[in-house]
């Protein structure tokens, strides 16, 4: 994974962060599994333990990333 790719991901995460911050949450880049096309993120703040976090991840963040970053095929979250 190169710096240009990570910067592209961060660009789109920055678009999502204000919406997450409304509820006291956030999102962080963790890893990209290039061979599988899986982007790994960490939800932070109130989003980390929210019962709707998977909906936020799938309907919000994943949709934004998949529509704009062709290398990514799926977005997953870690819980640490």
Biopython code that builds the backbone (N, CA, C, O; Angstrom):
import numpy as np
from Bio.PDB.StructureBuilder import StructureBuilder

atoms = [
    (1, "UNK", "N", (0.841, -1.171, 0.000)),
    (1, "UNK", "CA", (0.000, 0.000, 0.000)),
    (1, "UNK", "C", (0.889, 1.238, 0.000)),
    (1, "UNK", "O", (1.814, 1.355, 0.804)),
    (2, "UNK", "N", (0.600, 2.142, -0.898)),
    (2, "UNK", "CA", (1.451, 3.321, -0.997)),
    (2, "UNK", "C", (0.797, 4.536, -0.342)),
    (2, "UNK", "O", (-0.377, 4.515, 0.027)),
    (3, "UNK", "N", (1.580, 5.575, -0.212)),
    (3, "UNK", "CA", (1.124, 6.795, 0.435)),
    (3, "UNK", "C", (-0.017, 7.453, -0.337)),
    (3, "UNK", "O", (-0.936, 8.005, 0.268)),
    (4, "UNK", "N", (0.035, 7.398, -1.649)),
    (4, "UNK", "CA", (-1.036, 7.986, -2.467)),
    (4, "UNK", "C", (-2.384, 7.319, -2.180)),
    (4, "UNK", "O", (-3.411, 7.991, -2.076)),
    (5, "UNK", "N", (-2.367, 5.993, -2.053)),
    (5, "UNK", "CA", (-3.599, 5.258, -1.739)),
    (5, "UNK", "C", (-4.114, 5.653, -0.352)),
    (5, "UNK", "O", (-5.300, 5.936, -0.187)),
    (6, "UNK", "N", (-3.235, 5.673, 0.630)),
    (6, "UNK", "CA", (-3.650, 6.032, 1.988)),
    (6, "UNK", "C", (-4.203, 7.458, 2.028)),
    (6, "UNK", "O", (-5.181, 7.722, 2.726)),
    (7, "UNK", "N", (-3.592, 8.366, 1.293)),
    (7, "UNK", "CA", (-4.084, 9.739, 1.237)),
    (7, "UNK", "C", (-5.472, 9.801, 0.601)),
    (7, "UNK", "O", (-6.312, 10.599, 1.016)),
    (8, "UNK", "N", (-5.709, 8.966, -0.399)),
    (8, "UNK", "CA", (-7.030, 8.923, -1.025)),
    (8, "UNK", "C", (-8.081, 8.437, -0.025)),
    (8, "UNK", "O", (-9.178, 8.990, 0.044)),
    (9, "UNK", "N", (-7.746, 7.407, 0.745)),
    (9, "UNK", "CA", (-8.658, 6.901, 1.771)),
    (9, "UNK", "C", (-8.920, 7.984, 2.811)),
    (9, "UNK", "O", (-10.068, 8.218, 3.188)),
    (10, "UNK", "N", (-7.874, 8.638, 3.273)),
    (10, "UNK", "CA", (-8.022, 9.696, 4.276)),
    (10, "UNK", "C", (-8.883, 10.839, 3.754)),
    (10, "UNK", "O", (-9.634, 11.440, 4.522)),
    (11, "UNK", "N", (-8.788, 11.152, 2.462)),
    (11, "UNK", "CA", (-9.608, 12.194, 1.873)),
    (11, "UNK", "C", (-11.092, 11.873, 2.057)),
    (11, "UNK", "O", (-11.873, 12.744, 2.439)),
    (12, "UNK", "N", (-11.477, 10.639, 1.788)),
    (12, "UNK", "CA", (-12.885, 10.250, 1.920)),
    (12, "UNK", "C", (-13.302, 10.056, 3.378)),
    (12, "UNK", "O", (-14.451, 10.326, 3.730)),
    (13, "UNK", "N", (-12.390, 9.595, 4.222)),
    (13, "UNK", "CA", (-12.715, 9.505, 5.649)),
    (13, "UNK", "C", (-12.961, 10.889, 6.227)),
    (13, "UNK", "O", (-13.804, 11.049, 7.110)),
    (14, "UNK", "N", (-12.240, 11.887, 5.742)),
    (14, "UNK", "CA", (-12.456, 13.260, 6.199)),
    (14, "UNK", "C", (-13.858, 13.744, 5.851)),
    (14, "UNK", "O", (-14.430, 14.552, 6.582)),
    (15, "UNK", "N", (-14.414, 13.267, 4.757)),
    (15, "UNK", "CA", (-15.788, 13.621, 4.386)),
    (15, "UNK", "C", (-16.803, 12.993, 5.344)),
    (15, "UNK", "O", (-17.866, 13.568, 5.576)),
    (16, "UNK", "N", (-16.487, 11.821, 5.903)),
    (16, "UNK", "CA", (-17.398, 11.126, 6.812)),
    (16, "UNK", "C", (-17.272, 11.623, 8.253)),
    (16, "UNK", "O", (-18.247, 11.584, 9.003)),
    (17, "UNK", "N", (-16.113, 12.077, 8.640)),
    (17, "UNK", "CA", (-15.857, 12.431, 10.043)),
    (17, "UNK", "C", (-16.810, 13.476, 10.623)),
    (17, "UNK", "O", (-17.231, 13.310, 11.768)),
    (18, "UNK", "N", (-17.174, 14.537, 9.909)),
    (18, "UNK", "CA", (-18.101, 15.504, 10.509)),
    (18, "UNK", "C", (-19.449, 14.894, 10.894)),
    (18, "UNK", "O", (-20.048, 15.283, 11.897)),
    (19, "UNK", "N", (-19.918, 13.950, 10.105)),
    (19, "UNK", "CA", (-21.197, 13.294, 10.407)),
    (19, "UNK", "C", (-21.068, 12.395, 11.633)),
    (19, "UNK", "O", (-21.984, 12.328, 12.453)),
    (20, "UNK", "N", (-19.949, 11.712, 11.762)),
    (20, "UNK", "CA", (-19.710, 10.870, 12.934)),
    (20, "UNK", "C", (-19.527, 11.724, 14.189)),
    (20, "UNK", "O", (-19.960, 11.345, 15.277)),
    (21, "UNK", "N", (-18.889, 12.867, 14.026)),
    (21, "UNK", "CA", (-18.609, 13.747, 15.162)),
    (21, "UNK", "C", (-19.888, 14.324, 15.773)),
    (21, "UNK", "O", (-19.905, 14.675, 16.952)),
    (22, "UNK", "N", (-20.948, 14.421, 14.986)),
    (22, "UNK", "CA", (-22.224, 14.918, 15.515)),
    (22, "UNK", "C", (-22.658, 14.092, 16.717)),
    (22, "UNK", "O", (-23.221, 14.624, 17.674)),
    (23, "UNK", "N", (-22.395, 12.790, 16.665)),
    (23, "UNK", "CA", (-22.767, 11.888, 17.755)),
    (23, "UNK", "C", (-21.585, 11.533, 18.648)),
    (23, "UNK", "O", (-21.665, 10.590, 19.436)),
    (24, "UNK", "N", (-20.494, 12.274, 18.534)),
    (24, "UNK", "CA", (-19.339, 12.046, 19.395)),
    (24, "UNK", "C", (-18.459, 10.897, 18.951)),
    (24, "UNK", "O", (-17.755, 10.305, 19.769)),
    (25, "UNK", "N", (-18.486, 10.571, 17.663)),
    (25, "UNK", "CA", (-17.696, 9.449, 17.162)),
    (25, "UNK", "C", (-16.660, 9.872, 16.147)),
    (25, "UNK", "O", (-16.512, 11.052, 15.832)),
    (26, "UNK", "N", (-15.947, 8.883, 15.643)),
    (26, "UNK", "CA", (-14.924, 9.124, 14.642)),
    (26, "UNK", "C", (-14.546, 7.836, 13.949)),
    (26, "UNK", "O", (-15.089, 6.772, 14.246)),
    (27, "UNK", "N", (-13.605, 7.939, 13.018)),
    (27, "UNK", "CA", (-13.134, 6.774, 12.272)),
    (27, "UNK", "C", (-11.640, 6.939, 12.006)),
    (27, "UNK", "O", (-11.163, 8.041, 11.735)),
    (28, "UNK", "N", (-10.908, 5.826, 12.089)),
    (28, "UNK", "CA", (-9.467, 5.817, 11.843)),
    (28, "UNK", "C", (-9.112, 4.722, 10.852)),
    (28, "UNK", "O", (-9.692, 3.636, 10.874)),
    (29, "UNK", "N", (-8.157, 5.014, 9.987)),
    (29, "UNK", "CA", (-7.587, 4.023, 9.081)),
    (29, "UNK", "C", (-6.712, 3.078, 9.891)),
    (29, "UNK", "O", (-5.916, 3.525, 10.717)),
    (30, "UNK", "N", (-6.855, 1.767, 9.662)),
    (30, "UNK", "CA", (-6.022, 0.777, 10.345)),
    (30, "UNK", "C", (-5.115, 0.064, 9.349)),
    (30, "UNK", "O", (-3.901, 0.015, 9.546)),
    (31, "UNK", "N", (-5.692, -0.491, 8.278)),
    (31, "UNK", "CA", (-4.909, -1.306, 7.348)),
    (31, "UNK", "C", (-5.674, -1.472, 6.041)),
    (31, "UNK", "O", (-6.878, -1.226, 5.973)),
    (32, "UNK", "N", (-4.956, -1.890, 5.010)),
    (32, "UNK", "CA", (-5.578, -2.290, 3.756)),
    (32, "UNK", "C", (-4.977, -3.612, 3.347)),
    (32, "UNK", "O", (-3.767, -3.719, 3.145)),
    (33, "UNK", "N", (-5.833, -4.638, 3.223)),
    (33, "UNK", "CA", (-5.395, -5.964, 2.794)),
    (33, "UNK", "C", (-5.514, -6.003, 1.275)),
    (33, "UNK", "O", (-6.564, -6.328, 0.721)),
    (34, "UNK", "N", (-4.414, -5.665, 0.626)),
    (34, "UNK", "CA", (-4.373, -5.471, -0.822)),
    (34, "UNK", "C", (-4.870, -6.678, -1.610)),
    (34, "UNK", "O", (-5.630, -6.523, -2.566)),
    (35, "UNK", "N", (-4.452, -7.866, -1.221)),
    (35, "UNK", "CA", (-4.807, -9.071, -1.983)),
    (35, "UNK", "C", (-6.306, -9.348, -1.963)),
    (35, "UNK", "O", (-6.833, -9.933, -2.909)),
    (36, "UNK", "N", (-6.993, -8.944, -0.915)),
    (36, "UNK", "CA", (-8.444, -9.159, -0.815)),
    (36, "UNK", "C", (-9.252, -7.897, -1.070)),
    (36, "UNK", "O", (-10.472, -7.961, -1.222)),
    (37, "UNK", "N", (-8.589, -6.762, -1.118)),
    (37, "UNK", "CA", (-9.276, -5.496, -1.320)),
    (37, "UNK", "C", (-10.079, -5.058, -0.113)),
    (37, "UNK", "O", (-11.095, -4.377, -0.253)),
    (38, "UNK", "N", (-9.627, -5.448, 1.085)),
    (38, "UNK", "CA", (-10.364, -5.152, 2.309)),
    (38, "UNK", "C", (-9.700, -3.985, 3.046)),
    (38, "UNK", "O", (-8.527, -4.045, 3.415)),
    (39, "UNK", "N", (-10.474, -2.938, 3.245)),
    (39, "UNK", "CA", (-10.038, -1.791, 4.022)),
    (39, "UNK", "C", (-10.481, -2.011, 5.457)),
    (39, "UNK", "O", (-11.650, -2.296, 5.714)),
    (40, "UNK", "N", (-9.549, -1.879, 6.393)),
    (40, "UNK", "CA", (-9.846, -2.094, 7.806)),
    (40, "UNK", "C", (-9.827, -0.734, 8.514)),
    (40, "UNK", "O", (-8.851, 0.013, 8.442)),
    (41, "UNK", "N", (-10.929, -0.440, 9.195)),
    (41, "UNK", "CA", (-11.084, 0.824, 9.906)),
    (41, "UNK", "C", (-11.404, 0.575, 11.368)),
    (41, "UNK", "O", (-11.828, -0.518, 11.745)),
    (42, "UNK", "N", (-11.199, 1.599, 12.190)),
    (42, "UNK", "CA", (-11.575, 1.552, 13.601)),
    (42, "UNK", "C", (-12.556, 2.697, 13.840)),
    (42, "UNK", "O", (-12.255, 3.854, 13.547)),
    (43, "UNK", "N", (-13.723, 2.367, 14.369)),
    (43, "UNK", "CA", (-14.663, 3.388, 14.787)),
    (43, "UNK", "C", (-14.287, 3.802, 16.202)),
    (43, "UNK", "O", (-13.979, 2.956, 17.042)),
    (44, "UNK", "N", (-14.313, 5.098, 16.463)),
    (44, "UNK", "CA", (-13.860, 5.615, 17.753)),
    (44, "UNK", "C", (-14.968, 6.405, 18.440)),
    (44, "UNK", "O", (-16.018, 6.675, 17.856)),
    (45, "UNK", "N", (-14.708, 6.766, 19.690)),
    (45, "UNK", "CA", (-15.673, 7.546, 20.452)),
    (45, "UNK", "C", (-16.976, 6.793, 20.621)),
    (45, "UNK", "O", (-16.979, 5.578, 20.817)),
    (46, "UNK", "N", (-18.077, 7.509, 20.545)),
    (46, "UNK", "CA", (-19.388, 6.882, 20.711)),
    (46, "UNK", "C", (-19.694, 5.865, 19.616)),
    (46, "UNK", "O", (-20.509, 4.967, 19.826)),
    (47, "UNK", "N", (-19.062, 5.988, 18.458)),
    (47, "UNK", "CA", (-19.310, 5.042, 17.368)),
    (47, "UNK", "C", (-18.734, 3.652, 17.664)),
    (47, "UNK", "O", (-19.198, 2.655, 17.111)),
    (48, "UNK", "N", (-17.736, 3.591, 18.525)),
    (48, "UNK", "CA", (-17.079, 2.310, 18.801)),
    (48, "UNK", "C", (-18.039, 1.298, 19.425)),
    (48, "UNK", "O", (-17.974, 0.109, 19.109)),
    (49, "UNK", "N", (-18.920, 1.754, 20.299)),
    (49, "UNK", "CA", (-19.812, 0.842, 21.014)),
    (49, "UNK", "C", (-21.278, 0.986, 20.613)),
    (49, "UNK", "O", (-22.150, 0.349, 21.204)),
    (50, "UNK", "N", (-21.543, 1.800, 19.636)),
    (50, "UNK", "CA", (-22.927, 2.057, 19.235)),
    (50, "UNK", "C", (-23.553, 0.821, 18.586)),
    (50, "UNK", "O", (-22.917, 0.176, 17.752)),
    (51, "UNK", "N", (-24.793, 0.483, 18.958)),
    (51, "UNK", "CA", (-25.454, -0.666, 18.347)),
    (51, "UNK", "C", (-25.718, -0.477, 16.851)),
    (51, "UNK", "O", (-25.958, -1.453, 16.140)),
    (52, "UNK", "N", (-25.678, 0.752, 16.375)),
    (52, "UNK", "CA", (-25.895, 1.014, 14.951)),
    (52, "UNK", "C", (-24.584, 1.168, 14.175)),
    (52, "UNK", "O", (-24.596, 1.601, 13.023)),
    (53, "UNK", "N", (-23.466, 0.820, 14.791)),
    (53, "UNK", "CA", (-22.169, 1.046, 14.151)),
    (53, "UNK", "C", (-22.004, 0.274, 12.843)),
    (53, "UNK", "O", (-21.376, 0.774, 11.911)),
    (54, "UNK", "N", (-22.553, -0.927, 12.760)),
    (54, "UNK", "CA", (-22.432, -1.675, 11.498)),
    (54, "UNK", "C", (-23.233, -1.003, 10.386)),
    (54, "UNK", "O", (-22.811, -1.012, 9.229)),
    (55, "UNK", "N", (-24.374, -0.426, 10.721)),
    (55, "UNK", "CA", (-25.150, 0.294, 9.714)),
    (55, "UNK", "C", (-24.384, 1.543, 9.269)),
    (55, "UNK", "O", (-24.354, 1.868, 8.082)),
    (56, "UNK", "N", (-23.777, 2.229, 10.214)),
    (56, "UNK", "CA", (-22.955, 3.394, 9.884)),
    (56, "UNK", "C", (-21.818, 2.981, 8.969)),
    (56, "UNK", "O", (-21.526, 3.660, 7.985)),
    (57, "UNK", "N", (-21.179, 1.872, 9.293)),
    (57, "UNK", "CA", (-20.060, 1.396, 8.491)),
    (57, "UNK", "C", (-20.512, 1.015, 7.088)),
    (57, "UNK", "O", (-19.915, 1.462, 6.109)),
    (58, "UNK", "N", (-21.552, 0.201, 6.973)),
    (58, "UNK", "CA", (-22.000, -0.308, 5.670)),
    (58, "UNK", "C", (-22.693, 0.752, 4.816)),
    (58, "UNK", "O", (-22.323, 0.965, 3.662)),
    (59, "UNK", "N", (-23.693, 1.410, 5.382)),
    (59, "UNK", "CA", (-24.522, 2.329, 4.596)),
    (59, "UNK", "C", (-23.854, 3.689, 4.392)),
    (59, "UNK", "O", (-24.171, 4.405, 3.442)),
    (60, "UNK", "N", (-22.944, 4.035, 5.271)),
    (60, "UNK", "CA", (-22.305, 5.334, 5.159)),
    (60, "UNK", "C", (-20.886, 5.260, 4.641)),
    (60, "UNK", "O", (-20.609, 5.621, 3.497)),
    (61, "UNK", "N", (-19.996, 4.792, 5.487)),
    (61, "UNK", "CA", (-18.564, 4.815, 5.171)),
    (61, "UNK", "C", (-18.223, 3.882, 4.013)),
    (61, "UNK", "O", (-17.536, 4.290, 3.076)),
    (62, "UNK", "N", (-18.694, 2.635, 4.065)),
    (62, "UNK", "CA", (-18.350, 1.689, 3.005)),
    (62, "UNK", "C", (-18.881, 2.169, 1.659)),
    (62, "UNK", "O", (-18.170, 2.099, 0.656)),
    (63, "UNK", "N", (-20.107, 2.650, 1.621)),
    (63, "UNK", "CA", (-20.678, 3.133, 0.362)),
    (63, "UNK", "C", (-19.839, 4.282, -0.204)),
    (63, "UNK", "O", (-19.555, 4.313, -1.401)),
    (64, "UNK", "N", (-19.446, 5.217, 0.651)),
    (64, "UNK", "CA", (-18.618, 6.338, 0.218)),
    (64, "UNK", "C", (-17.294, 5.846, -0.369)),
    (64, "UNK", "O", (-16.877, 6.303, -1.433)),
    (65, "UNK", "N", (-16.641, 4.924, 0.318)),
    (65, "UNK", "CA", (-15.342, 4.412, -0.137)),
    (65, "UNK", "C", (-15.496, 3.596, -1.427)),
    (65, "UNK", "O", (-14.751, 3.809, -2.383)),
    (66, "UNK", "N", (-16.455, 2.667, -1.457)),
    (66, "UNK", "CA", (-16.619, 1.817, -2.644)),
    (66, "UNK", "C", (-16.963, 2.626, -3.890)),
    (66, "UNK", "O", (-16.551, 2.268, -4.994)),
    (67, "UNK", "N", (-17.701, 3.695, -3.726)),
    (67, "UNK", "CA", (-18.069, 4.531, -4.870)),
    (67, "UNK", "C", (-16.919, 5.369, -5.401)),
    (67, "UNK", "O", (-17.001, 5.909, -6.504)),
    (68, "UNK", "N", (-15.839, 5.482, -4.622)),
    (68, "UNK", "CA", (-14.767, 6.395, -5.008)),
    (68, "UNK", "C", (-13.372, 5.794, -5.068)),
    (68, "UNK", "O", (-12.471, 6.406, -5.641)),
    (69, "UNK", "N", (-13.168, 4.622, -4.497)),
    (69, "UNK", "CA", (-11.831, 4.014, -4.463)),
    (69, "UNK", "C", (-11.931, 2.600, -5.034)),
    (69, "UNK", "O", (-12.371, 1.676, -4.350)),
    (70, "UNK", "N", (-11.522, 2.442, -6.283)),
    (70, "UNK", "CA", (-11.728, 1.175, -6.993)),
    (70, "UNK", "C", (-10.962, -0.003, -6.399)),
    (70, "UNK", "O", (-11.364, -1.150, -6.593)),
    (71, "UNK", "N", (-9.889, 0.247, -5.692)),
    (71, "UNK", "CA", (-9.095, -0.844, -5.115)),
    (71, "UNK", "C", (-9.804, -1.536, -3.957)),
    (71, "UNK", "O", (-9.489, -2.680, -3.630)),
    (72, "UNK", "N", (-10.747, -0.855, -3.342)),
    (72, "UNK", "CA", (-11.431, -1.386, -2.161)),
    (72, "UNK", "C", (-12.676, -2.146, -2.587)),
    (72, "UNK", "O", (-13.515, -1.632, -3.327)),
    (73, "UNK", "N", (-12.783, -3.391, -2.103)),
    (73, "UNK", "CA", (-13.957, -4.224, -2.383)),
    (73, "UNK", "C", (-14.853, -4.402, -1.168)),
    (73, "UNK", "O", (-16.024, -4.755, -1.305)),
    (74, "UNK", "N", (-14.306, -4.159, 0.029)),
    (74, "UNK", "CA", (-15.076, -4.332, 1.260)),
    (74, "UNK", "C", (-14.408, -3.511, 2.365)),
    (74, "UNK", "O", (-13.197, -3.290, 2.351)),
    (75, "UNK", "N", (-15.224, -3.066, 3.319)),
    (75, "UNK", "CA", (-14.715, -2.339, 4.475)),
    (75, "UNK", "C", (-15.098, -3.128, 5.721)),
    (75, "UNK", "O", (-16.254, -3.513, 5.898)),
    (76, "UNK", "N", (-14.118, -3.361, 6.573)),
    (76, "UNK", "CA", (-14.337, -4.070, 7.838)),
    (76, "UNK", "C", (-13.901, -3.157, 8.976)),
    (76, "UNK", "O", (-13.165, -2.191, 8.772)),
    (77, "UNK", "N", (-14.374, -3.485, 10.193)),
    (77, "UNK", "CA", (-13.936, -2.716, 11.365)),
    (77, "UNK", "C", (-13.282, -3.632, 12.384)),
    (77, "UNK", "O", (-13.594, -4.818, 12.484)),
    (78, "UNK", "N", (-12.372, -3.045, 13.127)),
    (78, "UNK", "CA", (-11.755, -3.748, 14.249)),
    (78, "UNK", "C", (-12.336, -3.169, 15.526)),
    (78, "UNK", "O", (-12.840, -2.046, 15.536)),
    (79, "UNK", "N", (-12.265, -3.934, 16.591)),
    (79, "UNK", "CA", (-12.887, -3.520, 17.853)),
    (79, "UNK", "C", (-11.890, -3.242, 18.958)),
    (79, "UNK", "O", (-12.224, -3.384, 20.134)),
    (80, "UNK", "N", (-10.679, -2.850, 18.613)),
    (80, "UNK", "CA", (-9.711, -2.533, 19.674)),
    (80, "UNK", "C", (-9.285, -1.102, 19.586)),
    (80, "UNK", "O", (-8.475, -0.648, 20.394)),
]
sb = StructureBuilder()
sb.init_structure("model")
sb.init_model(0)
sb.init_chain("A")
sb.init_seg("    ")
for serial, (resi, resn, name, xyz) in enumerate(atoms, 1):
    if name == "N":
        sb.init_residue(resn, " ", resi, " ")
    sb.init_atom(name, np.array(xyz, "f"), 0.0, 1.0, " ", f" {name:<3s}", serial, name[0])
structure = sb.get_structure()
